[in-house]
Amino acid sequence: MSGVNLRYVASSGRSYNLKDRTLRARSKTNFHKWEWGVNSVSLQYGNRVSAFTRPAAVYEAELSLFGTSESKLKQLEALHNDFELDVRNMTPGRLYWNDYYINCYATKSSTEPDDSNVIVNNTVSFYCPHPFWIKEDKIVLSASEVSGGGFLDFEYDFPYDFTAPVMGERNVASDFPFASEFRMVIYGAAVNPRITVNGYPYVLYTTIAQGSYAVIDSKTKTVIMYGSGGVKTNIFDYRNKSDSIFEKIPPGNLNIAWDASFGVDLTIFRERSEPGFEEV
């Protein structure tokens, strides 16, 4: 794990560097293990697969603590309190491997000194309900980005008039091979905001006032408006009903178009069975 930024961030916000000189995950800790379950029916020869499933992931991590007796005791106490707080509040912490993270709970712990009594080893089981590592790619589309003219020319008709000029356009290079969940934040002022990704429309038929913003979350299947005074409004019924507003972001390169009179933050959640190998 040389060169890897490995840390645990508790729901309290406290962060623990697991590659520190006083707290270190041992090399036998394996965060690059995964397994799909298989639903299948036995045939005369072999099986017929009907689905693949994924149970929660569990990682066994051996953490070694170094330092004075007092500092090790203080570190253990802090870890224990944060592990317990996550579980009791049912609010997960996060394990980070460089830019990837996975939500987790520490559900089992065993602590004992090594034979020399110099090092204390804390073996922890991290239970991860959603068994995928996530890297967030954030694309900021500002209200001032204006490209050359042009119109969206669809091969089939929509029941609405989408013939306004495309004022903003962004091409995003990506070699990620899977469709991804996303969170889209649309900032007012905007009237009937429309964003397309590789030609697919994400549309709201409502007005977002200056100082307000709307959040489309494909993971939670929600569309919420946040007013400048802190008022929170469910605007799910104002989505375009002809095309799912929660359609995942496609794999590969992206072409994004929007009316650049308003700004958009698009966060794409890139999910993998294991964190990337870039620094292994």
C-alpha positions as CSV (number, residue, x, y, z in Angstrom):
1,M,0.0,0.0,0.0
2,S,3.0,2.3,-0.5
3,G,2.0,5.7,-1.7
4,V,-1.7,5.2,-0.9
5,N,-3.7,7.9,0.9
6,L,-5.7,5.6,3.2
7,R,-8.0,7.0,5.9
8,Y,-11.1,6.5,7.9
9,V,-13.5,9.5,8.4
10,A,-16.1,9.0,11.1
11,S,-19.6,10.4,11.0
12,S,-18.4,12.9,13.6
13,G,-16.1,14.4,10.9
14,R,-12.9,13.3,12.7
15,S,-10.4,11.8,10.3
16,Y,-7.8,9.1,11.0
17,N,-4.8,8.6,8.7
18,L,-4.3,4.9,8.5
19,K,-0.8,5.3,7.0
20,D,0.4,7.5,9.9
21,R,3.6,6.7,11.9
22,T,1.4,6.2,15.0
23,L,-1.6,4.4,13.4
24,R,-1.1,2.1,10.4
25,A,-3.1,-0.5,8.5
26,R,-1.0,-3.6,8.1
27,S,-0.1,-4.7,4.6
28,K,-2.2,-7.9,4.9
29,T,-5.4,-5.7,5.0
30,N,-7.0,-6.3,1.6
31,F,-9.4,-3.7,0.3
32,H,-9.2,-5.2,-3.2
33,K,-11.3,-8.3,-2.6
34,W,-14.9,-8.7,-4.0
35,E,-17.3,-11.4,-5.0
36,W,-20.6,-11.5,-6.9
37,G,-23.3,-14.0,-5.9
38,V,-25.0,-16.0,-8.6
39,N,-28.7,-16.9,-8.8
40,S,-29.0,-19.8,-11.1
41,V,-31.0,-22.9,-12.0
42,S,-29.4,-26.3,-12.4
43,L,-29.7,-27.8,-15.8
44,Q,-28.7,-31.2,-17.2
45,Y,-25.4,-29.7,-18.2
46,G,-24.3,-26.7,-16.1
47,N,-26.5,-23.9,-14.9
48,R,-28.7,-21.1,-16.3
49,V,-27.9,-17.8,-14.7
50,S,-30.9,-15.6,-13.9
51,A,-29.2,-12.8,-11.9
52,F,-26.0,-11.7,-10.1
53,T,-26.2,-10.3,-6.6
54,R,-23.9,-8.5,-4.2
55,P,-24.0,-9.0,-0.4
56,A,-22.6,-6.3,1.9
57,A,-18.8,-6.2,1.9
58,V,-16.8,-6.9,5.0
59,Y,-13.1,-5.9,5.3
60,E,-10.9,-7.1,8.1
61,A,-8.3,-4.5,8.9
62,E,-5.4,-4.9,11.3
63,L,-4.5,-1.5,12.7
64,S,-1.2,-1.1,14.5
65,L,-0.7,1.7,17.0
66,F,2.7,3.0,17.9
67,G,3.9,5.6,20.5
68,T,3.8,6.0,24.2
69,S,1.4,4.0,26.4
70,E,-0.5,7.2,27.0
71,S,-0.8,8.2,23.2
72,K,-1.8,4.6,22.2
73,L,-4.5,4.6,24.9
74,K,-5.8,8.0,23.8
75,Q,-5.9,6.9,20.1
76,L,-7.7,3.7,21.0
77,E,-10.3,5.6,23.0
78,A,-10.9,8.0,20.2
79,L,-11.3,5.2,17.6
80,H,-13.7,3.3,19.9
81,N,-15.9,6.3,20.5
82,D,-16.2,7.2,16.8
83,F,-16.8,3.5,15.8
84,E,-19.5,3.3,18.4
85,L,-21.0,6.6,17.5
86,D,-21.4,5.6,13.9
87,V,-23.2,2.4,14.9
88,R,-25.4,3.9,17.6
89,N,-26.5,6.8,15.3
90,M,-26.8,4.5,12.3
91,T,-24.7,7.0,10.4
92,P,-21.8,5.4,8.5
93,G,-18.2,6.6,8.4
94,R,-16.1,6.3,5.3
95,L,-13.0,4.5,4.3
96,Y,-11.0,6.4,1.7
97,W,-8.4,4.9,-0.7
98,N,-7.0,7.9,-2.5
99,D,-10.0,9.4,-4.4
100,Y,-12.3,6.4,-3.8
101,Y,-14.5,5.9,-0.7
102,I,-16.9,3.3,0.7
103,N,-19.5,3.9,3.5
104,C,-18.9,1.6,6.4
105,Y,-19.5,0.7,10.1
106,A,-16.9,-0.8,12.4
107,T,-19.0,-3.8,13.7
108,K,-16.3,-5.8,15.4
109,S,-13.0,-5.0,17.2
110,S,-10.3,-6.9,19.0
111,T,-7.3,-5.2,20.7
112,E,-4.2,-6.7,22.1
113,P,-0.5,-5.8,22.4
114,D,2.1,-7.6,20.3
115,D,4.7,-9.9,21.9
116,S,7.1,-7.0,22.6
117,N,4.3,-4.9,24.3
118,V,5.6,-2.0,22.1
119,I,2.9,-2.1,19.5
120,V,-0.9,-2.5,20.1
121,N,-2.8,-4.2,17.3
122,N,-6.5,-3.4,16.8
123,T,-8.3,-5.8,14.4
124,V,-11.5,-4.2,13.1
125,S,-14.3,-5.5,10.9
126,F,-15.6,-2.8,8.5
127,Y,-19.2,-3.6,7.4
128,C,-20.1,-1.9,4.1
129,P,-23.8,-2.1,3.3
130,H,-23.4,-0.8,-0.2
131,P,-20.5,-2.9,-1.5
132,F,-19.0,-0.5,-4.0
133,W,-16.2,2.0,-3.9
134,I,-17.2,5.4,-5.2
135,K,-15.2,8.2,-6.9
136,E,-17.0,11.5,-7.3
137,D,-16.4,13.4,-10.6
138,K,-17.8,16.9,-10.3
139,I,-18.5,18.9,-13.5
140,V,-19.2,22.6,-13.0
141,L,-21.2,24.3,-15.8
142,S,-21.2,28.0,-15.2
143,A,-23.8,30.4,-16.2
144,S,-21.3,32.3,-18.3
145,E,-20.1,29.4,-20.5
146,V,-21.2,30.2,-24.0
147,S,-20.2,28.2,-27.0
148,G,-20.9,28.8,-30.7
149,G,-24.5,28.7,-31.9
150,G,-26.3,25.6,-33.0
151,F,-29.6,23.8,-32.3
152,L,-30.5,20.4,-30.9
153,D,-31.9,18.3,-33.7
154,F,-33.6,15.2,-32.4
155,E,-34.5,12.3,-34.7
156,Y,-37.9,12.1,-33.1
157,D,-40.5,14.5,-31.8
158,F,-41.0,15.7,-28.3
159,P,-44.4,17.1,-27.1
160,Y,-42.6,20.3,-26.1
161,D,-40.8,23.0,-28.0
162,F,-37.1,22.4,-27.6
163,T,-35.9,24.6,-30.5
164,A,-34.1,27.3,-28.5
165,P,-30.4,27.8,-29.3
166,V,-27.8,25.8,-27.4
167,M,-25.8,28.4,-25.5
168,G,-23.6,26.2,-23.3
169,E,-21.8,23.1,-24.3
170,R,-19.1,21.0,-22.6
171,N,-17.3,17.8,-23.8
172,V,-16.0,15.6,-21.0
173,A,-13.5,12.9,-21.8
174,S,-14.0,9.7,-19.8
175,D,-13.0,6.0,-20.1
176,F,-15.2,4.9,-17.3
177,P,-17.0,1.8,-18.7
178,F,-20.2,1.7,-16.6
179,A,-23.4,3.9,-16.3
180,S,-23.4,5.9,-13.1
181,E,-25.7,7.5,-10.6
182,F,-25.5,11.2,-10.2
183,R,-26.6,14.4,-8.4
184,M,-27.4,17.5,-10.4
185,V,-27.7,20.9,-8.8
186,I,-29.4,23.6,-10.9
187,Y,-29.0,27.2,-9.7
188,G,-31.5,29.9,-10.2
189,A,-32.6,32.0,-11.8
190,A,-33.8,29.4,-14.3
191,V,-37.1,28.9,-16.1
192,N,-37.9,25.3,-17.2
193,P,-34.2,24.3,-17.0
194,R,-33.1,21.7,-19.4
195,I,-29.8,19.9,-19.6
196,T,-28.9,17.1,-22.1
197,V,-26.2,14.5,-21.7
198,N,-25.3,12.8,-25.0
199,G,-28.7,14.0,-26.2
200,Y,-30.7,12.6,-23.3
201,P,-32.8,15.4,-21.7
202,Y,-33.1,16.1,-17.9
203,V,-35.9,18.7,-17.7
204,L,-37.8,20.5,-14.9
205,Y,-41.0,22.5,-15.7
206,T,-40.8,25.1,-13.0
207,T,-39.1,28.3,-12.2
208,I,-36.0,28.4,-9.9
209,A,-35.7,31.8,-8.4
210,Q,-32.5,33.7,-8.0
211,G,-30.7,32.5,-4.9
212,S,-32.6,29.2,-5.0
213,Y,-31.5,25.8,-6.4
214,A,-32.9,22.4,-7.3
215,V,-31.3,19.1,-6.6
216,I,-32.0,16.0,-8.7
217,D,-30.6,12.9,-7.0
218,S,-30.8,9.6,-9.0
219,K,-29.7,7.5,-6.0
220,T,-32.6,8.6,-3.7
221,K,-35.0,9.3,-6.6
222,T,-35.8,12.8,-5.3
223,V,-36.1,16.3,-6.8
224,I,-35.9,19.0,-4.1
225,M,-36.0,22.8,-4.4
226,Y,-34.1,24.8,-1.7
227,G,-35.2,28.4,-1.4
228,S,-33.0,31.3,-0.4
229,G,-34.8,31.4,3.0
230,G,-34.0,27.8,3.7
231,V,-37.4,26.5,2.6
232,K,-37.3,23.0,1.2
233,T,-39.9,22.0,-1.4
234,N,-40.6,18.6,-3.1
235,I,-40.8,19.3,-6.9
236,F,-40.9,15.7,-8.0
237,D,-44.1,16.3,-9.9
238,Y,-42.5,19.1,-12.0
239,R,-40.0,16.8,-13.7
240,N,-40.3,15.8,-17.4
241,K,-42.5,12.7,-17.3
242,S,-41.7,11.6,-20.9
243,D,-38.1,10.6,-20.0
244,S,-36.9,9.5,-16.6
245,I,-35.1,12.4,-14.9
246,F,-33.1,9.7,-13.0
247,E,-31.6,8.1,-16.0
248,K,-28.0,7.1,-15.2
249,I,-25.2,9.0,-16.8
250,P,-23.8,6.9,-19.7
251,P,-20.3,5.5,-19.8
252,G,-17.6,6.9,-21.9
253,N,-17.2,10.5,-23.2
254,L,-19.9,13.0,-22.5
255,N,-21.4,15.9,-24.4
256,I,-23.4,18.2,-22.1
257,A,-25.6,21.0,-23.4
258,W,-27.6,23.5,-21.4
259,D,-29.0,27.1,-21.5
260,A,-26.0,28.9,-20.1
261,S,-28.2,31.5,-18.5
262,F,-28.1,29.3,-15.4
263,G,-25.4,27.3,-13.7
264,V,-25.3,23.5,-13.0
265,D,-23.1,21.3,-10.8
266,L,-23.2,17.7,-12.0
267,T,-21.6,15.1,-9.7
268,I,-21.2,11.7,-11.2
269,F,-20.7,8.8,-8.8
270,R,-18.3,6.3,-10.4
271,E,-18.8,2.9,-8.6
272,R,-16.4,0.0,-8.7
273,S,-16.1,-3.3,-6.9
274,E,-12.7,-2.2,-5.6
275,P,-10.8,1.1,-5.4
276,G,-8.6,2.1,-8.4
277,F,-5.1,0.7,-8.7
278,E,-3.4,3.9,-9.7
279,E,-1.2,4.0,-6.6
280,V,-0.9,0.4,-5.6
